[in-house]
Amino acid sequence: MKIARKTGDYSILDVCGYTEPEGVFIPSTLPADLRERLRRALEEISSTIKAMGIDPESDEAAALASEILARHELTTISIRREG
């Protein structure tokens, strides 16, 4: 697990017969600054949605995620939900 976390490559867990941890995988091939901004943004999105009791599949959650990503200088595309 330590090697997988350090390298950002969880495929080694499959080779060893372990399951990958829950959560979002951020590839180690991304630039370090982008990985860090993305990690911080995803943590903020998750904690904010939980704290506000918002349905993670809702348009409200999508708008909130887009807003948080923008604050972390990450561009989003329009999200259209079918319902």
N, CA and C of each residue as an Amber inpcrd file, in Angstrom:
protein
   249
   0.8270000  -1.1860000   0.0000000   0.0000000   0.0000000   0.0000000
   0.8720000   1.2500000   0.0000000   1.9570000   1.2240000   0.7630000
   2.8440000   2.3890000   0.8150000   3.4540000   2.6870000  -0.5470000
   3.8420000   1.6410000  -1.2480000   4.4270000   1.8240000  -2.5830000
   3.3620000   2.3800000  -3.5320000   2.1610000   1.8400000  -3.4700000
   1.0840000   2.3020000  -4.3440000   0.7720000   3.7710000  -4.0870000
   0.6920000   4.1570000  -2.8300000   0.4190000   5.5610000  -2.5070000
   1.5560000   6.4640000  -2.9590000   2.7780000   6.0450000  -2.7140000
   3.9430000   6.8530000  -3.0690000   4.0350000   7.0780000  -4.5660000
   3.7740000   6.0370000  -5.3340000   3.8950000   6.1480000  -6.7870000
   2.6030000   6.6260000  -7.4500000   1.4960000   6.5430000  -6.7100000
   0.2110000   6.9040000  -7.3050000  -0.2840000   5.8590000  -8.2800000
   0.3080000   4.6630000  -8.2200000  -0.0600000   3.5780000  -9.1270000
  -0.5590000   2.4000000  -8.2940000  -1.8690000   2.2020000  -8.3250000
  -2.4700000   1.1640000  -7.4960000  -2.5540000  -0.1870000  -8.1950000
  -2.0260000  -0.2950000  -9.4140000  -2.0790000  -1.5710000 -10.1210000
  -1.2570000  -2.6430000  -9.4090000  -0.2660000  -2.2350000  -8.6480000
   0.5470000  -3.2070000  -7.8940000  -0.3140000  -3.9810000  -6.8950000
  -1.3740000  -3.3620000  -6.4070000  -2.2590000  -4.0480000  -5.4640000
  -2.9450000  -5.2330000  -6.1320000  -3.3310000  -5.0640000  -7.4020000
  -3.9570000  -6.1750000  -8.1380000  -2.9920000  -7.3520000  -8.2480000
  -1.7270000  -7.0450000  -8.5490000  -0.7090000  -8.0850000  -8.6930000
  -0.5370000  -8.8530000  -7.3810000  -0.6270000  -8.1310000  -6.2730000
  -0.4520000  -8.7570000  -4.9450000  -1.7370000  -9.3770000  -4.4040000
  -2.8410000  -9.2260000  -5.1530000  -4.0980000  -9.8250000  -4.7150000
  -4.9030000  -8.9660000  -3.7590000  -4.5700000  -7.6920000  -3.6290000
  -5.3080000  -6.7840000  -2.7610000  -6.2810000  -5.9610000  -3.5900000
  -7.3370000  -5.5010000  -2.9530000  -8.2770000  -4.6210000  -3.6440000
  -7.8040000  -3.1780000  -3.5100000  -8.1490000  -2.3920000  -4.5180000
  -7.7770000  -0.9830000  -4.4870000  -8.6230000  -0.2600000  -3.4440000
  -8.0490000   0.7490000  -2.7920000  -8.8210000   1.4980000  -1.8030000
  -9.9260000   2.2960000  -2.4750000 -10.9810000   2.5830000  -1.7030000
 -12.0520000   3.4100000  -2.2350000 -11.5510000   4.8310000  -2.4050000
 -12.1880000   5.5440000  -3.2810000 -11.7930000   6.9210000  -3.5050000
 -11.3720000   7.1210000  -4.9390000 -10.8920000   8.2910000  -5.1950000
 -10.5140000   8.6680000  -6.5490000  -9.0330000   8.4310000  -6.7530000
  -8.6900000   7.7830000  -7.8460000  -7.2970000   7.5530000  -8.2090000
  -6.8240000   8.7340000  -9.0340000  -5.7420000   9.3660000  -8.6070000
  -5.1450000  10.4650000  -9.3530000  -3.8200000   9.9440000  -9.9040000
  -3.7200000   9.8060000 -11.2180000  -2.5170000   9.2120000 -11.8210000
  -1.2360000   9.9780000 -11.4980000  -0.1880000   9.2510000 -11.2340000
   1.1110000   9.8630000 -10.9300000   1.7280000  10.4980000 -12.1680000
   1.1570000  10.2280000 -13.3340000   1.6930000  10.8070000 -14.5610000
   1.2870000  12.2670000 -14.7520000   0.3530000  12.7340000 -13.9380000
  -0.0200000  14.1530000 -13.9940000   1.0590000  14.9900000 -13.3110000
   1.2070000  16.2400000 -13.7180000   2.1740000  17.1150000 -13.0420000
   1.8350000  17.2410000 -11.5520000   2.8530000  17.3360000 -10.7210000
   2.6730000  17.3650000  -9.2630000   1.7190000  18.4670000  -8.8160000
   1.8390000  19.6590000  -9.3950000   0.9650000  20.7590000  -9.0060000
  -0.4890000  20.4540000  -9.3270000  -0.7370000  19.8770000 -10.4820000
  -2.0960000  19.5170000 -10.8750000  -2.6520000  18.4380000  -9.9610000
  -1.8430000  17.4240000  -9.6560000  -2.2850000  16.3590000  -8.7400000
  -2.6940000  16.9360000  -7.3960000  -1.8950000  17.8490000  -6.8640000
  -2.1760000  18.4180000  -5.5520000  -3.4360000  19.2790000  -5.5810000
  -3.5930000  20.1090000  -6.6120000  -4.8020000  20.9380000  -6.7070000
  -6.0410000  20.0720000  -6.8720000  -5.9270000  19.0250000  -7.6770000
  -7.0470000  18.1190000  -7.8800000  -7.3970000  17.3830000  -6.5880000
  -6.3890000  16.9120000  -5.8730000  -6.6350000  16.2150000  -4.6010000
  -7.3460000  17.1280000  -3.6080000  -6.8470000  18.3690000  -3.4680000
  -7.4660000  19.3170000  -2.5280000  -8.8990000  19.6400000  -2.9390000
  -9.1160000  19.8310000  -4.2350000 -10.4590000  20.1480000  -4.7250000
 -11.4210000  18.9980000  -4.4670000 -10.9960000  17.7770000  -4.7420000
 -11.8640000  16.6160000  -4.5440000 -12.2000000  16.4100000  -3.0680000
 -11.2310000  16.6380000  -2.1970000 -11.4960000  16.5470000  -0.7620000
 -12.5210000  17.5940000  -0.3370000 -12.3670000  18.8250000  -0.8530000
 -13.2990000  19.9020000  -0.5100000 -14.7010000  19.5980000  -1.0350000
 -14.7810000  19.0860000  -2.2500000 -16.0830000  18.7390000  -2.8180000
 -16.7670000  17.6880000  -1.9570000 -16.0500000  16.6370000  -1.6380000
 -16.6150000  15.5510000  -0.8440000 -17.0840000  16.0280000   0.5210000
 -16.2370000  16.7540000   1.2210000 -16.6040000  17.1920000   2.5680000
 -17.7420000  18.2090000   2.5450000 -17.7810000  19.0760000   1.5390000
 -18.8420000  20.0800000   1.4450000 -20.1870000  19.4280000   1.1340000
 -20.1890000  18.4900000   0.2110000 -21.4290000  17.7890000  -0.1300000
 -21.9610000  17.0380000   1.0920000 -21.0780000  16.3750000   1.8130000
 -21.4950000  15.6550000   3.0230000 -22.0240000  16.6180000   4.0700000
 -21.2950000  17.7090000   4.3200000 -21.6880000  18.6760000   5.3550000
 -23.0290000  19.3280000   5.0420000 -23.3040000  19.5530000   3.7650000
 -24.5480000  20.2070000   3.3670000 -25.6940000  19.2240000   3.1570000
 -25.3790000  17.9190000   3.2060000 -26.4040000  16.9020000   3.0300000
 -27.0070000  16.8960000   1.6310000 -26.1920000  17.2310000   0.6480000
 -26.6530000  17.2900000  -0.7340000 -26.5430000  15.9040000  -1.3740000
 -27.5090000  15.5700000  -2.2120000 -27.4440000  14.3300000  -2.9810000
 -26.2840000  14.4560000  -3.9670000 -25.2700000  13.5850000  -3.8870000
 -24.1100000  13.6950000  -4.7650000 -24.4400000  13.5640000  -6.2490000
 -25.6130000  13.0270000  -6.5760000 -26.0120000  12.8620000  -7.9730000
 -26.8660000  14.0240000  -8.4740000 -27.0820000  15.0260000  -7.6330000
 -27.9780000  16.1310000  -7.9950000 -27.2750000  17.2010000  -8.8290000
 -28.0950000  18.0220000  -9.4840000 -27.5630000  19.1650000 -10.2290000
 -26.8880000  20.1480000  -9.2780000 -27.4290000  20.2620000  -8.0660000
 -26.8350000  21.1460000  -7.0650000 -25.4110000  20.7070000  -6.7280000
 -25.2010000  19.4160000  -6.5730000 -23.8660000  18.8880000  -6.2880000
 -22.9290000  19.1270000  -7.4670000 -23.4350000  18.9630000  -8.6820000
 -22.6180000  19.1910000  -9.8750000 -22.1960000  20.6570000  -9.9690000
 -23.1280000  21.5640000  -9.6790000 -22.8130000  22.9970000  -9.7120000
 -21.7960000  23.3430000  -8.6280000 -21.9760000  22.7750000  -7.4480000
 -21.0450000  23.0100000  -6.3430000 -19.6560000  22.4870000  -6.6930000
 -19.5990000  21.3040000  -7.2730000 -18.3120000  20.7160000  -7.6640000
 -17.6140000  21.5970000  -8.6880000 -18.3700000  22.0900000  -9.6450000
 -17.8090000  22.9510000 -10.6770000 -17.2430000  24.2350000 -10.0690000
 -17.9700000  24.8040000  -9.1170000 -17.5340000  26.0220000  -8.4290000
 -16.2380000  25.7850000  -7.6430000 -16.1770000  24.6800000  -6.9340000
 -14.9890000  24.3550000  -6.1360000 -13.7970000  24.0820000  -7.0450000
 -14.0030000  23.3440000  -8.1230000 -12.9180000  23.0790000  -9.0620000
 -12.3700000  24.3770000  -9.6400000 -13.2510000  25.3120000  -9.9480000
 -12.8180000  26.6060000 -10.4900000 -11.9650000  27.3660000  -9.4760000
 -12.3260000  27.2880000  -8.2020000 -11.5330000  27.9530000  -7.1560000
 -10.1250000  27.3790000  -7.0720000  -9.9780000  26.1330000  -7.4660000
  -8.6700000  25.4740000  -7.4520000  -7.9920000  25.5550000  -8.8210000
  -8.5020000  26.4640000  -9.6490000  -7.9580000  26.7100000 -10.9860000
  -8.0320000  25.4810000 -11.8840000  -9.1290000  24.7450000 -11.7650000
  -9.3810000  23.5770000 -12.5970000 -10.6390000  23.8470000 -13.4110000
 -10.5370000  23.7590000 -14.7030000 -11.6450000  24.0600000 -15.5990000
 -12.5830000  22.8690000 -15.7050000 -13.8620000  23.1520000 -15.7750000
 -14.8520000  22.0860000 -15.9330000 -15.6140000  22.2910000 -17.2370000
 -16.3040000  21.2470000 -17.6260000 -17.1870000  21.3540000 -18.7830000
 -18.6140000  21.3270000 -18.2700000 -19.5240000  21.7120000 -19.0830000
 -20.9430000  21.7020000 -18.7140000 -21.3850000  20.2760000 -18.4280000
 -22.1380000  20.1190000 -17.3700000 -22.6400000  18.7960000 -17.0080000
 -24.1540000  18.7970000 -17.2100000 -24.6320000  17.8680000 -18.0110000
 -26.0440000  17.7720000 -18.2690000 -26.5490000  16.4760000 -17.6650000
 -27.5410000  16.5810000 -16.8250000 -28.0850000  15.4070000 -16.1600000
 -29.3720000  14.9740000 -16.8570000 -29.5290000  13.6610000 -17.0060000
 -30.7770000  13.1290000 -17.5510000 -31.6750000  12.7760000 -16.3910000
 -32.9320000  13.1010000 -16.4820000 -33.7630000  12.7900000 -15.3410000
 -35.1630000  12.6080000 -15.6140000
